[in-house]
């Protein structure tokens, strides 16, 4: 493979890993909200 193809493949792999981490974070947020509900907003004004 050429250097460009190797770089592209590495970038696509990195991007897929980032999407996986984002998905995991969103799942944690959704799980928290489903279990505990949305946090209360406190108005300090």
Secondary structure by P-SEA (a helix, b strand, c coil): ccaaaaaaaaaaaaaaaaaaaaaaaaaaaaaaaaacccccccccc
